Amino acid sequence: MKKQHFVLALFFYAASVLYLAYTTPISPHEAKIFYTSHDVVGTLMRWGSEIAPGFFGLRLFYLLSGFLTIGLFYLLSRRHFATYEDAYLSTFIFMFLPGIITASVLVNVAIIVLPLVLLFVILYEKGHFFLLPLIMLVLFFIHEASIVFFASLLIYAVAYKDKKLFIASFAFLLSFVYLAKGIEIGGRPSGHFAEIFGLYATVFSPLLFLYFFYAMYRILLREKKTLIWYISFTALAFSLLLSIRQRVSITDFAPYVMIAIVLMLDVFNRTIRVRLPQFQKLYKRGFIAVLSFLAFTVFIIVGHKLLFVILDNPKTHFAYRIYKPYFLANELRSQGVECYDGAHGSERYQLKYYEIPPCSEE
């Protein structure tokens, strides 16, 4: 990918996430966090709302974290590819993952975890160990699912006989056990295995995830396994195994899985470049098909408001739960109604944000 094309794509990415952050109403998840959560996610939302008004303020720190994530991923790509063109392409694919775009716009912990994980990998590969315990400590406190991250570090440390990393990761794992933190595991086999595949397909886009899954499996069988692979594969495998017994939150695992895009592209490059030009055509066509579907997915996300005009039944829109309270609040205000008792669950917090509280509270 040429530099000018990458710069153009970066501009489109920035314009898209800024537009979505300004115009997308507060989601049920965001509203509930804003009013009930006192962790780092909710705190950053409230700080942002004091700095800037409206939806943009709620998402200010998450937008900044998204831009930081893109920059760190580019630095990581430069370390893994010999040419700038490959680093540009790797970063291009990463920043237009549906999961990255939505995580940068809709408040969630994943976009806070991602830059920390990327920074950890970059510093580790550069041999700067002195900052790594601090990053691990931050992850320990802000993300309960980081137990998977520490487990992957422990496995990598054992495989490559890294004593410092072994001691640090083992200490944090013991802390998780002692404090009874981490991912809750329980239930009985309940058929969420297919659901987690669907969630990953949504985060990556379906065709891209299929190749990503193949690349991770191929590295498992016959390729060199790097720290990135251990982090990503451990999170992916654990989420799939856990989904057999219970519903899995994709934000718990996606930050650790998505960083392996750089490995996926590396596998593709080595697959295609060992072949003569006449035998590369099929691979190139497949690559174009994957990127075309990814582009289509991105345009659906960015232009999702148009679907309300196209669809006969707005309730079938994938973002209906976000927009329903927004439309309702506008309608109630136009009628002079100042309170409403018909909302349930997180919808009450959304209406509260639009200054339409339950009548029973007055």
Secondary structure, DSSP 4 states (H G I P E B T S, - for coil): --HHHHHHHHHHHHHHHHHHHHHSPPPHHHHHHHHH--SHHHHHHHHHHHHS-HHHHHTHHHHHHHHHHHHHHHHHHHHH-SSHHHHHHHHHHHHTSHHHHHHHHS--THHHHHHHHHHHHHHHHHT-GGGHHHHHHHHHHH-GGGHHHHHHHHHHHHHHT-HHHHHHHHHHHHHHHHHT-S--------S-HHHHHHHHHHHH-HHHHHHHHHHHHHHHHHS---HHHHHHHHHHHHHHHHTTTS---HHHHHHHHGGGHHHHHHHHHHHHHTS-GGGSHHHHHHHHHHHHHHHHHHHHHHTTTHHHHH-S-GGGSTTHHHHHHHHHHHHHHHTT----S---TTHHHHHHHTT---GGG-
